[in-house]
Structures are given as structure tokens and as C-alpha cells.
Amino acid sequence: MTVMRQIIDRWLGRPGAVLALFLVSLLCGWHGFDLLLRAITGRPFHFQFTVNLRTTQYFFNYQDLGFVKRGLIGTCLHPFPGLTTRFGIAALSWFLLLLFAVLFWRFFISSTEAVAQNGRGVLALLCATIPAFFLRLGYDFGRFDVVDLIAAVVCFNLLAGSRWFLASIPAALAILVHEDFILFELPLIAALAIPAAAGAGASFSGRRAEAKCQWVPIPPAGVPPLRSWAALLALPAAATLLVGICGRSRMDVRQLMNYFASNKAFLAAAPGGEVNVNEVTVLTRTLWDNFLFNGRMFVEKRASFHIPIILAWFWFAVRYAGGFYKRNGLAIDLPFYTALTPLLLALVGFDYYRWVAMAAVNLVFVMLLKCRQLAKDGAAPVIAWDLNAKVLMGSALLGPISNTKSFPYLFLVLDKFSPWPIPW
């Protein structure tokens, strides 16, 4: 064990230090890199306590627009005009970020009890420094991804107590907040539930030497097979069908533009008091429309330049998670593969780099869930301090992953000082 690792685990593995790391990371992602960029390049700094173009999604609601996808939060805010002001939306966004930080912190601490002195600090520093996690959540301030993550953590905790139906409620609500939860977190949640459904309470050791990767049944406690799995997935499946069949607005683009253009509360909250057509037409596009639009945006976002860069970064994240499995004698399993399902959104959604970031966060979730399971089985999880970990932590210097660029701050600096043009 290196001296650096000992220092990290001793000082950053304490519960209070872990929470402080997460909160500081959020703040750095929000405006910390802006301040650093100003110091490096001399660019002017513009402090913003707004959610920018994401304001529009807070005004999707069932009261005025009928049942539309992504309408649950706007529906809840509709009776409270003070929460739909520019400050109100920003305050709500920060509340959700802080709520997630606390919930994840509690989940993190409980999952790493077995490595409190030998690995917790490394994992905490990894969460705080990788550009995909807290840094990106702070940078992408106001996006509904944080709701997906809150729902996921709540589901993980409920599943740990075998509360299958209760876990289905936050999962279904998250789909009504944003349909991307269907591929962001739902496959991972389902993968965690499959063992319980298959054996009415089965557990999976996952240790090659001990169980040869076979399901080890526990005598059922009066619960018929598959009932728990069905209890977990019935509500999310209903929400998915509801959004898929009824989620498009009955208004056409012109009517929607007129609605937002005549909405005084929206104009007061929106950047520049203007309606962004791309933010509005998300309510009218079909799956095929999204596929075609995605193709056009591939060129506009210079994806051919940024995708190789972001995938090269992601390769280290996959190698670190795969190494965790190997060091702990685990076979690559269904949760590991379902952690990668956000990548499928690249087929119909043009936030290519955001999907990669969410897959990286899922890999963190999987490692923590495995830590919890290993400790339950009486084994001490092995947390590596290897080249992959060091590269991922060092990549914090690149800045948060963006939904429009791979590492925007890196390229802003390069563009400032490079003698050659960079096609970023």
C-alpha cells in the first residue's frame, strides 16, 4: 500500500470528509471551473444562478398541456408560482442536488463499512473527481438527471430490504419526470431484482471459487416465485407504456410556441425571455423523429471528434470496474452489463457524452452494491489504487463532461493557446 493511498483512506474515508468531498465537487462543477478558466485565459467570468435553456422543462405540465412526457415536475410546481420564477427554479434545482448528495452519501457510507479504513477514501475521491459524476451534476445544473439518480438510490435501499413494490414507486415516478430513466437506471434495478424473483429471495454470491457463479436459493418465506419481480416492474412498465403511447403533445409546434410565448411566468424565467424551439419540439417528436434529428445533430455537435475522446476516457472507467470484479473473484454479471444501457440512448438522443457519463455513474453504483454484498457474505472488498483509478481522478483537470462537448474546459484552454485550429 502506497503512502498516498494511506493518506487518502485515513483522511478522506471519514464520513464527514466524504460528504464534504461530494459537496465541494458539486460547487466546483457549478462554477469552480469557470473561475479557474478565467484565471488561466483571462476570459470574463459571468456568475449565473439560473438553469439556462433547461427552464422550459419546468413548465411542461398536465394542467395546461394535457398528459405529456417529462410533465410531472412542472405539474407539481404549477400551483406554486413562486417556484416557477428564475430564482425558484434555481433554488429547487440546488435542493435536488443537495438531496441527492446526502442520499448518495448515506448509501455510500453504508455500502463501504467493510472498507472504511482500506478503500473508502479511494472510492470517495473517485466519485468526487471523475468528470462524469458530481462535477457534471454541478455543471449541468437544472437537468432532471439528478431526479433519476435520487430515484435509483431510493430503489437500491428499498431493494436491500426486499420492499419490491415500494421500490417500484420512485422508479415509475422517475419515468414520468424524464423517460430516459427507462434506460438510465431501470435495467440495473431490474437486474438487481431478478435473483430475488427467480428464487423468491435467492442470493447471488458471485464468487468464482465458492459458488461457481450459480444462483444459491434460500428457502422461500411464503412468497411465490416471480411475484417480487412483478411487483417491482409493474408500475414502471405501466409508466413506460403511458409515456410511449400518450406522451406526445396534442398541440402542434405552432400551438406550443404560442403557448410558451404567451406565458408571462415562463418568459420571465427563460434566458432572454425567449422560447427555444428545440426545447419545445421535444414534446412533439416521435421516436423516428428523434432518430432523424439525432443524425443531424451528430454533425452539429462534432461528434466524430468528441466521441473517440469520451470513449477513450470511458475505457478507463470500464477497466477499473472490471478490475474490481476480478480482484474480488467476481464474475462479470448482469448488473455490470445493465450499467452500460445508457449508451443505447445515443441512437435516439444527441447528448452523446452525457450518456457515457451516466454509464460511468452506473458502474460506480454497481461497485458499491457489490461492496455491500461482499461484506454481507463475510468477505472484505478489495479496492484498487491502480493506474485506472489515478487516470480517472486526474481527468478532473479536464473539466466536467458536457452534454454538448466531451470536456469543454479542456478545449477552451487549448483553443486559447494552441497555434493550430481545433475542430471542437
C-alpha positions as CSV (number, residue, x, y, z in Angstrom):
1,M,0.0,0.0,0.0
2,T,1.5,3.3,-1.0
3,V,1.9,6.3,1.3
4,M,-0.5,8.3,-0.9
5,R,-3.2,5.6,-0.6
6,Q,-2.8,5.5,3.2
7,I,-3.3,9.3,3.4
8,I,-6.3,9.2,1.1
9,D,-8.0,6.4,3.1
10,R,-7.1,7.9,6.5
11,W,-8.3,11.4,5.9
12,L,-10.9,11.1,3.1
13,G,-12.5,7.9,4.3
14,R,-14.2,9.6,7.3
15,P,-17.9,10.1,6.8
16,G,-17.7,13.9,7.3
17,A,-14.9,14.2,4.8
18,V,-16.8,12.1,2.3
19,L,-19.8,14.4,2.4
20,A,-17.5,17.5,2.2
21,L,-15.8,16.0,-0.9
22,F,-19.2,15.5,-2.7
23,L,-20.4,19.0,-1.9
24,V,-17.2,20.6,-2.9
25,S,-17.3,18.7,-6.2
26,L,-20.8,20.0,-6.9
27,L,-19.6,23.5,-6.3
28,C,-16.5,23.1,-8.5
29,G,-18.6,21.7,-11.3
30,W,-21.1,24.5,-11.0
31,H,-18.7,27.5,-11.2
32,G,-15.3,26.4,-10.0
33,F,-14.0,25.6,-13.4
34,D,-15.4,29.0,-14.7
35,L,-13.2,30.8,-12.1
36,L,-10.2,28.6,-13.0
37,L,-10.7,29.2,-16.7
38,R,-10.8,33.0,-16.1
39,A,-7.6,32.8,-14.2
40,I,-5.9,30.8,-17.0
41,T,-7.2,32.5,-20.1
42,G,-8.4,36.0,-18.9
43,R,-11.9,35.3,-20.1
44,P,-14.6,37.3,-18.3
45,F,-16.5,35.4,-15.5
46,H,-20.3,35.6,-15.5
47,F,-21.9,34.2,-12.4
48,Q,-25.3,32.6,-13.1
49,F,-27.8,31.3,-10.7
50,T,-30.1,30.1,-13.4
51,V,-30.8,26.8,-15.2
52,N,-30.5,28.4,-18.7
53,L,-32.3,26.6,-21.5
54,R,-33.5,23.9,-19.2
55,T,-36.0,26.3,-17.8
56,T,-38.5,25.1,-20.4
57,Q,-38.9,21.6,-19.0
58,Y,-40.1,23.0,-15.7
59,F,-43.1,24.4,-17.5
60,F,-44.2,21.1,-19.0
61,N,-47.4,20.3,-17.0
62,Y,-50.6,18.3,-17.3
63,Q,-52.8,21.2,-16.3
64,D,-52.2,23.3,-19.4
65,L,-50.7,20.8,-21.9
66,G,-52.5,17.6,-21.1
67,F,-50.6,14.4,-20.4
68,V,-47.1,15.0,-21.8
69,K,-43.8,13.3,-21.2
70,R,-41.5,15.0,-18.7
71,G,-44.5,16.7,-17.2
72,L,-44.6,15.5,-13.6
73,I,-42.3,18.2,-12.0
74,G,-44.0,21.0,-13.9
75,T,-47.3,19.7,-12.8
76,C,-46.2,19.7,-9.1
77,L,-44.9,23.2,-9.5
78,H,-47.9,24.6,-11.3
79,P,-49.9,25.5,-8.2
80,F,-46.9,27.4,-6.7
81,P,-46.0,30.4,-8.9
82,G,-43.1,31.3,-6.6
83,L,-41.3,28.1,-7.6
84,T,-41.5,28.8,-11.3
85,T,-39.6,32.1,-11.2
86,R,-36.0,32.1,-12.2
87,F,-34.8,32.1,-8.6
88,G,-37.4,29.5,-7.6
89,I,-36.4,27.0,-10.3
90,A,-32.7,27.5,-9.5
91,A,-33.4,27.0,-5.7
92,L,-35.3,23.9,-6.5
93,S,-32.5,22.6,-8.6
94,W,-30.0,23.2,-5.8
95,F,-32.3,21.5,-3.3
96,L,-32.4,18.4,-5.5
97,L,-28.7,18.4,-5.9
98,L,-28.1,18.6,-2.2
99,L,-30.8,16.0,-1.5
100,F,-29.0,13.6,-3.9
101,A,-25.6,14.3,-2.3
102,V,-27.0,13.5,1.1
103,L,-28.9,10.4,0.0
104,F,-25.9,9.1,-2.0
105,W,-23.5,9.8,0.9
106,R,-25.6,7.7,3.3
107,F,-25.8,4.9,0.7
108,F,-22.0,5.2,0.1
109,I,-21.1,5.1,3.8
110,S,-23.4,2.1,4.5
111,S,-22.0,0.2,1.4
112,T,-18.4,0.8,2.3
113,E,-18.4,-0.1,6.0
114,A,-16.2,-3.1,5.3
115,V,-13.5,-0.9,3.7
116,A,-13.8,2.2,6.0
117,Q,-10.0,2.1,6.6
118,N,-8.9,0.5,3.3
119,G,-10.7,1.7,0.3
120,R,-13.5,4.1,1.3
121,G,-11.3,7.2,0.8
122,V,-10.2,6.0,-2.7
123,L,-13.8,5.4,-3.8
124,A,-14.9,8.7,-2.3
125,L,-12.2,10.6,-4.1
126,L,-13.1,8.8,-7.3
127,C,-16.7,9.9,-7.0
128,A,-15.7,13.4,-6.3
129,T,-13.1,13.8,-9.1
130,I,-14.4,11.9,-12.1
131,P,-15.8,14.3,-14.7
132,A,-18.9,12.2,-15.0
133,F,-20.4,12.4,-11.5
134,F,-20.7,15.3,-9.1
135,L,-18.6,17.6,-11.3
136,R,-21.1,17.0,-14.2
137,L,-24.2,17.3,-12.0
138,G,-23.0,20.7,-10.8
139,Y,-22.0,21.8,-14.3
140,D,-25.3,20.6,-15.8
141,F,-27.2,22.5,-13.2
142,G,-31.0,22.2,-13.5
143,R,-31.2,19.0,-15.6
144,F,-33.6,16.2,-14.4
145,D,-30.7,13.6,-14.3
146,V,-30.5,14.3,-10.6
147,V,-34.0,13.1,-10.1
148,D,-33.1,9.8,-11.9
149,L,-30.2,9.3,-9.5
150,I,-32.3,10.1,-6.4
151,A,-34.9,7.5,-7.6
152,A,-32.1,5.0,-8.2
153,V,-30.6,5.4,-4.7
154,V,-34.0,5.1,-3.1
155,C,-34.7,2.0,-5.1
156,F,-31.4,0.4,-4.1
157,N,-32.1,0.9,-0.4
158,L,-35.7,-0.4,-0.7
159,L,-34.5,-3.5,-2.7
160,A,-31.9,-4.2,0.1
161,G,-34.9,-4.6,2.4
162,S,-36.9,-6.7,-0.2
163,R,-39.5,-4.0,-0.5
164,W,-40.2,-4.7,-4.1
165,F,-43.5,-2.8,-4.6
166,L,-42.3,0.2,-2.7
167,A,-39.2,0.4,-4.9
168,S,-41.5,0.4,-8.0
169,I,-43.0,3.7,-7.0
170,P,-39.9,6.0,-7.3
171,A,-38.9,4.1,-10.5
172,A,-42.4,4.8,-12.1
173,L,-42.4,8.4,-11.0
174,A,-38.9,9.0,-12.4
175,I,-40.1,7.8,-15.8
176,L,-42.8,10.4,-15.6
177,V,-40.2,13.0,-14.8
178,H,-38.0,12.0,-17.7
179,E,-38.4,9.0,-19.9
180,D,-34.6,8.4,-20.1
181,F,-34.9,6.6,-16.7
182,I,-36.1,3.7,-18.8
183,L,-32.5,3.1,-20.0
184,F,-30.6,5.1,-17.3
185,E,-31.4,3.1,-14.2
186,L,-34.4,0.8,-14.7
187,P,-32.4,-2.0,-16.4
188,L,-29.9,-2.0,-13.4
189,I,-32.8,-2.0,-10.9
190,A,-34.4,-4.9,-12.8
191,A,-31.1,-6.8,-12.8
192,L,-30.8,-6.5,-9.1
193,A,-34.3,-7.8,-8.6
194,I,-34.0,-10.9,-10.9
195,P,-32.2,-13.1,-8.4
196,A,-35.0,-12.4,-5.8
197,A,-37.7,-13.1,-8.3
198,A,-36.0,-16.3,-9.6
199,G,-35.7,-17.8,-6.2
200,A,-38.3,-15.9,-4.1
201,G,-35.4,-14.5,-2.1
202,A,-32.4,-16.1,-3.7
203,S,-29.0,-14.6,-3.2
204,F,-26.1,-14.5,-5.6
205,S,-22.6,-14.9,-4.1
206,G,-20.8,-14.2,-7.4
207,R,-17.6,-15.7,-6.1
208,R,-16.0,-17.9,-8.7
209,A,-14.3,-20.2,-6.2
210,E,-17.2,-20.5,-3.8
211,A,-20.4,-20.6,-5.8
212,K,-19.2,-21.0,-9.4
213,C,-21.5,-18.1,-10.3
214,Q,-24.7,-20.1,-9.7
215,W,-27.8,-18.9,-8.0
216,V,-28.0,-20.2,-4.5
217,P,-31.6,-20.4,-3.4
218,I,-32.8,-19.6,0.1
219,P,-36.0,-21.3,1.3
220,P,-38.9,-19.1,0.3
221,A,-40.8,-17.3,3.0
222,G,-44.2,-17.8,1.5
223,V,-43.6,-15.6,-1.5
224,P,-44.4,-17.3,-4.8
225,P,-41.6,-17.1,-7.5
226,L,-41.7,-14.1,-9.7
227,R,-44.1,-12.2,-7.6
228,S,-41.5,-9.8,-6.2
229,W,-40.1,-9.1,-9.6
230,A,-43.6,-8.4,-11.0
231,A,-44.3,-6.2,-8.0
232,L,-41.2,-4.1,-8.8
233,L,-41.7,-3.8,-12.6
234,A,-45.5,-3.5,-13.0
235,L,-45.7,0.3,-12.2
236,P,-42.6,1.2,-14.2
237,A,-43.9,-0.8,-17.1
238,A,-47.2,1.0,-16.9
239,A,-45.5,4.3,-16.8
240,T,-43.4,3.4,-19.8
241,L,-46.4,2.4,-21.8
242,L,-48.3,5.5,-20.8
243,V,-45.4,7.8,-21.8
244,G,-44.8,5.9,-25.1
245,I,-48.4,5.9,-26.2
246,C,-49.7,9.2,-24.8
247,G,-46.7,11.3,-24.0
248,R,-46.6,13.4,-27.2
249,S,-48.4,16.7,-27.0
250,R,-51.7,17.0,-28.8
251,M,-50.7,20.6,-29.7
252,D,-48.6,21.1,-32.8
253,V,-45.3,23.0,-32.8
254,R,-47.0,26.3,-33.7
255,Q,-49.6,26.0,-30.9
256,L,-46.9,25.1,-28.3
257,M,-44.7,28.0,-29.4
258,N,-47.7,30.3,-28.9
259,Y,-48.5,28.8,-25.5
260,F,-44.9,29.5,-24.2
261,A,-44.7,32.9,-26.0
262,S,-47.8,34.0,-24.1
263,N,-46.9,32.5,-20.8
264,K,-45.6,35.5,-18.8
265,A,-44.2,33.4,-16.0
266,F,-42.2,31.4,-18.5
267,L,-40.9,34.5,-20.3
268,A,-39.8,36.0,-17.0
269,A,-37.9,32.8,-16.1
270,A,-36.4,31.9,-19.5
271,P,-33.0,33.2,-20.6
272,G,-33.5,36.4,-22.6
273,G,-37.3,36.0,-22.3
274,E,-37.3,33.8,-25.4
275,V,-38.8,30.5,-26.4
276,N,-36.2,27.9,-27.6
277,V,-37.8,25.9,-30.4
278,N,-35.7,22.8,-29.8
279,E,-36.7,22.7,-26.1
280,V,-40.4,22.9,-27.1
281,T,-40.5,20.5,-30.0
282,V,-39.3,17.6,-27.8
283,L,-43.0,17.3,-26.9
284,T,-44.0,16.7,-30.5
285,R,-41.2,14.4,-31.8
286,T,-41.8,10.7,-32.4
287,L,-39.1,8.1,-31.8
288,W,-38.4,8.2,-35.6
289,D,-38.2,12.0,-35.5
290,N,-35.7,11.7,-32.7
291,F,-33.6,9.3,-34.7
292,L,-33.5,11.6,-37.7
293,F,-32.9,14.7,-35.5
294,N,-30.1,12.8,-33.8
295,G,-28.4,12.2,-37.1
296,R,-28.4,15.9,-37.9
297,M,-27.1,16.8,-34.5
298,F,-24.2,14.3,-34.9
299,V,-22.6,16.8,-37.3
300,E,-23.6,19.9,-35.4
301,K,-22.1,18.6,-32.1
302,R,-18.9,17.5,-33.9
303,A,-19.5,14.0,-32.5
304,S,-16.9,12.4,-34.9
305,F,-14.3,14.5,-33.0
306,H,-15.6,14.2,-29.4
307,I,-16.9,10.6,-29.3
308,P,-13.5,9.0,-29.6
309,I,-12.2,11.2,-26.8
310,I,-15.1,10.5,-24.5
311,L,-14.9,6.7,-25.2
312,A,-11.2,6.7,-24.6
313,W,-11.9,8.2,-21.1
314,F,-14.7,5.7,-20.6
315,W,-12.4,2.8,-21.3
316,F,-10.5,3.5,-18.1
317,A,-13.8,3.6,-16.2
318,V,-14.8,0.1,-17.6
319,R,-11.3,-1.2,-16.9
320,Y,-11.5,0.0,-13.3
321,A,-14.9,-1.6,-12.7
322,G,-13.8,-4.8,-14.4
323,G,-10.7,-4.9,-12.3
324,F,-12.8,-4.6,-9.2
325,Y,-14.7,-7.7,-10.2
326,K,-11.5,-9.6,-11.0
327,R,-9.8,-8.6,-7.7
328,N,-12.8,-9.7,-5.7
329,G,-13.2,-13.0,-7.5
330,L,-16.5,-12.0,-9.1
331,A,-17.8,-13.0,-12.5
332,I,-19.0,-10.2,-14.8
333,D,-22.7,-10.4,-14.3
334,L,-26.0,-8.8,-15.4
335,P,-25.8,-5.7,-13.2
336,F,-22.4,-4.9,-14.8
337,Y,-23.8,-5.1,-18.3
338,T,-27.0,-3.2,-17.5
339,A,-24.9,-0.4,-16.1
340,L,-24.0,0.3,-19.7
341,T,-27.5,0.6,-21.1
342,P,-27.4,4.5,-21.0
343,L,-25.1,4.2,-24.1
344,L,-28.1,2.9,-26.1
345,L,-29.6,6.4,-25.8
346,A,-27.1,7.6,-28.3
347,L,-29.3,6.0,-31.0
348,V,-32.2,8.4,-30.4
349,G,-30.7,11.2,-28.2
350,F,-27.9,13.6,-29.2
351,D,-26.4,14.2,-25.7
352,Y,-23.9,11.5,-26.6
353,Y,-21.3,12.4,-23.9
354,R,-24.0,12.6,-21.2
355,W,-24.9,9.0,-21.9
356,V,-21.3,8.0,-21.4
357,A,-21.2,9.9,-18.1
358,M,-24.4,8.2,-16.8
359,A,-23.0,4.8,-17.7
360,A,-19.8,5.6,-15.7
361,V,-22.0,6.6,-12.7
362,N,-23.8,3.3,-13.0
363,L,-20.5,1.5,-12.8
364,V,-19.9,3.3,-9.5
365,F,-23.3,2.2,-8.3
366,V,-22.5,-1.4,-9.2
367,M,-19.2,-1.4,-7.4
368,L,-20.8,0.0,-4.2
369,L,-23.6,-2.6,-4.4
370,K,-21.0,-5.3,-4.8
371,C,-19.1,-4.0,-1.8
372,R,-22.3,-4.2,0.2
373,Q,-23.0,-7.8,-1.0
374,L,-19.4,-9.0,-0.4
375,A,-19.5,-7.6,3.2
376,K,-22.8,-9.4,3.7
377,D,-21.1,-12.6,2.5
378,G,-18.3,-12.1,5.0
379,A,-15.7,-11.1,2.5
380,A,-13.6,-7.9,2.7
381,P,-13.9,-6.0,-0.7
382,V,-10.6,-5.2,-2.4
383,I,-10.4,-1.6,-3.6
384,A,-7.6,-0.9,-6.1
385,W,-5.4,2.2,-6.2
386,D,-4.1,1.4,-9.8
387,L,-3.4,3.2,-13.0
388,N,-7.0,3.3,-14.0
389,A,-8.0,5.0,-10.7
390,K,-5.2,7.5,-11.0
391,V,-6.1,8.4,-14.6
392,L,-9.8,8.8,-13.7
393,M,-9.0,11.0,-10.8
394,G,-6.5,13.0,-12.8
395,S,-9.1,13.5,-15.5
396,A,-10.8,16.0,-13.2
397,L,-8.4,18.5,-14.6
398,L,-10.2,18.1,-18.0
399,G,-13.4,19.6,-16.5
400,P,-16.9,18.1,-16.3
401,I,-18.3,16.1,-19.1
402,S,-20.8,18.2,-21.0
403,N,-23.9,17.2,-23.0
404,T,-22.6,19.3,-25.9
405,K,-18.9,18.6,-25.7
406,S,-16.7,15.9,-24.2
407,F,-14.6,18.2,-22.0
408,P,-15.5,21.8,-22.7
409,Y,-13.0,23.4,-20.4
410,L,-10.1,21.4,-21.8
411,F,-10.9,22.6,-25.3
412,L,-11.5,26.2,-24.2
413,V,-7.9,26.3,-22.9
414,L,-6.5,24.6,-25.9
415,D,-8.3,26.9,-28.2
416,K,-6.9,29.9,-26.3
417,F,-3.3,28.8,-26.5
418,S,-3.0,26.4,-29.4
419,P,-1.3,27.8,-32.6
420,W,-3.5,25.5,-34.7
421,P,-7.3,25.5,-35.1
422,I,-9.0,22.7,-33.1
423,P,-12.3,21.4,-34.6
424,W,-14.1,21.2,-31.3
